[in-house]
């Protein structure tokens, strides 16, 4: 038996047939035609799935379910809200059940399904409760409790990136000030580096050399690379990033007490810097400082987590 996982992103859709051991045995993809609208995206997904099944001679009876990871949330009525896809309460589950009447259809937030994959087959394998924090352009979160994904009573839970953890010099895209993702995302790192380099009496920084004097060209990798060269500006930026990352993780530990906190997303490639001393920093903010608390690890499934997690929602 297999399940199919569909990871819908803002620019691309990844689809895989997954076996019971969490292995992606067949995969394909297509672009996300946002301009074409909801119906076009569903039609494209239908085409890719039918192609995978046909080309690999898979009988429909071998497919248990099709699961979807969405860059947004599914409400209790099965309607999807995804800002970057221009979806507002589109009838997602109903449409997919009509498109694939022969299969069970399930859907969850993309970070939530990635968290489920990590808990079942990845960095949090064999744990009963875990939290995945994805550090990328924003900050996402996937919470797993008793082996099941948690998204709250109305489908909008696990928005870890929008915990308020401090006061910041810019507002979050959600309209609030002080969201976790405005301190600990790639965007946050870039914005703070640009802020420091725009101030008067800035010390010489290799960041300026790396971006050829154009601070609009700074990315998070440049800042981490400069940190490795002992650059003072980079050290200040990363110290601030890790300070608030520790606060955010401590909030999660104080609230949920998970067995594992996994860190994924693009920034996790700099795991040597991120993990260095992080657990001790988190301990400073947890309630019971002398007790054991969550293992803090780097996620292991990478870009496959979305497909795998979506496939095991059932």
C-alpha positions in Angstrom: 0.0 0.0 0.0 1.0 3.6 -0.7 -0.1 7.1 0.1 0.4 10.2 -2.0 1.8 13.4 -0.5 1.3 16.8 -2.2 3.4 19.7 -1.0 1.9 22.9 -2.4 4.3 25.9 -2.4 4.1 29.4 -3.6 6.1 28.6 -6.8 6.1 24.9 -7.1 4.1 21.7 -6.2 6.0 18.6 -5.3 4.1 15.3 -5.4 5.3 11.8 -4.3 4.1 8.3 -3.8 5.2 7.2 -0.3 5.5 3.7 1.1 4.8 2.6 4.6 8.4 3.2 5.7 8.3 6.8 4.6 10.3 6.4 1.4 9.3 8.4 -1.6 9.2 5.7 -4.3 7.9 7.9 -7.2 7.9 11.6 -7.5 7.0 14.4 -9.9 6.3 18.2 -9.7 4.8 21.1 -11.5 4.8 24.9 -11.1 2.2 26.7 -9.0 0.1 28.7 -11.5 -1.1 31.3 -9.0 -2.4 33.5 -11.8 -4.4 30.7 -13.2 -6.3 30.5 -10.0 -7.5 27.7 -7.7 -9.2 25.6 -10.4 -6.0 25.6 -12.6 -3.8 24.5 -9.7 -6.2 21.7 -8.8 -6.3 20.6 -12.5 -2.4 20.6 -12.6 -2.2 18.5 -9.5 -4.8 16.1 -10.9 -2.7 15.8 -14.1 0.5 15.0 -12.3 -1.0 12.5 -9.9 -2.8 10.7 -12.8 0.5 10.7 -14.7 2.5 9.2 -11.8 -0.1 6.4 -11.3 -0.2 5.6 -15.0 3.5 5.7 -15.8 4.4 3.5 -12.8 1.5 1.1 -13.3 0.0 1.7 -9.8 -3.4 0.3 -9.3 -5.9 2.7 -7.5 -6.5 0.0 -4.9 -2.8 0.4 -3.8 -3.4 4.1 -2.8 -4.7 4.6 0.6 -5.1 8.4 0.7 -3.9 11.7 -0.8 -2.6 14.2 1.7 -1.9 17.9 1.1 0.4 20.4 2.8 -0.7 23.9 2.2 1.0 27.3 2.8 -1.9 28.5 4.9 -4.6 26.8 6.9 -7.7 24.6 6.4 -10.7 25.6 8.5 -13.1 23.2 10.2 -15.3 23.2 7.1 -12.5 22.1 4.8 -11.9 25.5 3.3 -8.4 26.8 2.5 -6.9 30.2 3.2 -3.5 30.8 1.6 -2.5 34.4 1.2 0.4 33.8 -1.2 -1.9 31.7 -3.5 -4.7 34.3 -3.3 -7.0 31.7 -1.8 -9.6 33.0 0.6 -12.0 30.3 1.9 -11.8 28.2 -1.3 -13.6 24.9 -1.0 -10.5 22.8 -0.9 -11.5 19.5 0.5 -14.8 19.4 -1.4 -13.0 20.2 -4.7 -10.4 17.5 -4.1 -12.9 14.9 -3.1 -14.8 15.6 -6.4 -11.5 15.4 -8.4 -10.4 12.2 -6.6 -13.6 10.4 -5.5 -11.7 7.1 -5.3 -9.3 8.3 -2.6 -9.5 9.7 1.0 -8.5 13.4 1.0 -6.7 15.1 3.9 -5.0 18.4 4.3 -3.0 20.4 6.8 -0.6 23.4 7.0 2.7 22.7 5.3 4.9 23.2 8.4 2.5 21.0 10.4 2.9 18.1 7.9 6.7 18.6 7.9 6.6 18.4 11.7 4.7 15.1 11.4 7.2 13.7 9.0 10.1 14.6 11.3 8.3 13.0 14.3 7.6 9.8 12.4 10.7 9.2 10.2 13.2 12.0 10.9 14.9 13.9 13.6 12.2 13.3 16.2 11.6 9.7 15.4 10.3 7.6 18.3 9.2 10.7 20.2 5.7 11.1 21.5 5.7 14.9 21.3 7.8 17.2 19.2 7.9 20.6 17.6 9.5 21.5 14.3 10.5 25.2 13.8 11.2 26.1 10.2 13.6 29.1 9.9 13.3 30.5 6.3 11.9 33.6 4.8 9.5 33.5 7.8 9.2 31.1 10.7 6.8 28.2 10.6 5.9 25.6 13.1 4.7 22.0 13.3 3.4 20.6 16.6 2.9 16.9 17.1 1.3 15.6 20.3 0.7 12.0 21.1 1.9 11.2 17.6 -0.7 13.4 15.9 -0.4 16.8 14.3 -1.9 19.6 16.3 -3.5 22.6 14.6 -6.0 23.7 17.2 -9.8 23.8 17.4 -10.2 26.0 14.3 -7.3 24.8 12.2 -5.2 27.9 12.8 -2.9 26.7 15.6 0.8 26.0 15.4 1.6 29.5 14.2 4.8 29.6 16.1 6.2 32.3 14.0 3.7 34.7 15.3 4.3 34.4 19.0 5.1 37.9 20.3 8.5 37.6 22.0 9.7 41.2 22.1 9.5 44.7 20.6 11.1 45.1 17.2 12.1 48.0 15.0 9.7 46.9 12.2 6.3 45.3 12.1 5.5 41.8 10.9 3.5 41.2 7.7 0.7 40.0 9.9 0.4 43.5 11.3 1.7 42.8 14.8 5.0 44.0 16.2 7.4 41.6 17.9 6.6 38.3 16.2 9.1 35.5 16.5 9.7 35.5 12.7 10.7 39.2 12.8 13.6 38.2 15.0 14.6 34.7 13.8 13.9 34.4 10.1 16.3 35.0 7.2 14.3 38.2 6.6 15.0 39.3 10.1 18.7 38.6 9.8 18.9 40.6 6.6 16.9 43.5 7.9 19.0 43.8 11.1 22.3 43.6 9.2 21.1 46.4 6.9 20.0 48.5 9.8 23.4 48.2 11.5 25.3 48.9 8.3 23.2 52.0 7.6 24.1 53.6 10.9 26.8 56.3 11.3 30.3 55.3 12.3 29.8 51.7 11.2 33.0 49.6 11.7 34.5 48.0 8.7 32.6 44.8 7.8 33.3 42.0 5.4 29.6 41.9 4.7 30.0 45.1 2.7 32.7 43.4 0.7 30.6 40.3 0.1 27.6 42.4 -1.2 29.9 44.7 -3.1 28.8 47.7 -1.1 25.1 47.2 -2.0 23.3 46.3 1.2 20.1 45.4 -0.7 22.1 42.4 -1.9 22.7 41.0 1.6 21.3 37.5 2.3 21.4 35.4 5.4 24.2 33.2 4.0 26.4 36.3 3.6 25.9 37.1 7.3 26.6 33.6 8.5 29.7 33.5 6.3 30.9 36.8 7.7 30.3 35.5 11.2 32.7 32.6 10.5 35.3 35.3 9.6 34.8 36.9 13.0 33.1 40.0 11.5 31.8 42.2 14.3 28.6 43.3 12.6 27.8 39.7 11.7 28.5 38.6 15.3 26.1 41.2 16.6 23.4 40.1 14.1 23.7 36.4 14.9 23.9 37.1 18.7 20.6 38.9 18.5 19.1 36.1 16.3 20.2 33.4 18.8 19.0 35.4 21.8 15.5 35.5 20.5 15.6 32.0 19.1 16.4 30.8 22.6 13.5 32.9 24.0 11.1 31.4 21.4 12.2 27.8 22.1 11.9 28.4 25.8 8.3 29.6 25.3 7.5 26.4 23.5 9.2 24.3 26.2 7.4 26.2 29.0 4.0 25.7 27.2 4.3 22.2 25.7 7.3 20.5 27.2 8.0 18.4 24.0 10.5 15.7 23.9 12.2 17.2 20.8 12.5 20.6 19.2 13.7 20.2 15.7 15.0 23.2 13.7 14.6 23.1 9.9 14.3 25.5 7.0 17.1 27.2 5.0 18.9 28.7 8.0 19.4 25.2 9.5 22.2 24.7 7.0 24.3 26.8 9.5 23.6 24.3 12.2 27.2 24.6 13.6 26.5 28.2 14.5 22.9 27.9 15.5 23.3 24.9 17.9 26.5 26.2 19.5 25.5 27.0 23.1 21.8 27.2 22.2 20.5 24.7 24.8 22.2 26.6 27.6 20.7 29.8 26.3 17.2 28.2 26.3 17.8 26.9 29.9 18.1 30.5 31.1 14.5 31.1 30.1 12.7 27.9 31.1 10.7 27.7 34.3 12.4 24.6 35.8 16.0 25.3 35.2 17.4 22.2 36.9 15.2 19.7 35.1 15.8 18.0 31.8 14.0 19.4 28.8 13.6 18.9 25.1 16.5 17.8 22.9 17.2 20.5 20.4 18.2 19.0 17.0 18.4 19.8 13.3 15.7 18.4 11.1 16.9 15.7 8.8 14.3 15.2 6.0 14.9 18.5 4.2 12.7 19.3 1.3 11.1 15.8 1.4 9.4 16.5 4.7 6.4 18.1 3.1 5.6 15.2 0.8 6.2 12.6 3.5 4.2 14.3 6.1 1.3 15.0 3.8 1.2 11.3 2.9 0.8 10.1 6.5 -2.0 12.5 7.6 -4.4 9.6 7.7 
